[in-house]
Amino acid sequence: MALNEIPIVSKKGLPNPTPNLTVRMTPEYREWLDRAASQSRLTVSGFLEFAAIAYAKQQGYDERAPKRQGRSR
């Protein structure tokens, strides 16, 4: 089954239109990430979004990223 075919559901079994991503990290790394995002006046999610887009472009991946779900910035 392809990743895009896997149904996304909440813990209660209800459809969840906005899936979450969990990243394991040490407390020190999380603190560093918070400081890096804060310096740019971004949330950690926003910082990771910009970092992913910049990295993809650097690697030659030109497809435009879709709008990230979640809170507005």
Secondary structure, 3 states (H helix, E strand, C coil): CCHHHCCCECCCCCECCCCCCCCCCCHHHHHHHHHHHHHCCCCHHHHHHHHHHHHHHHCCCCCCCCCCCCCCC
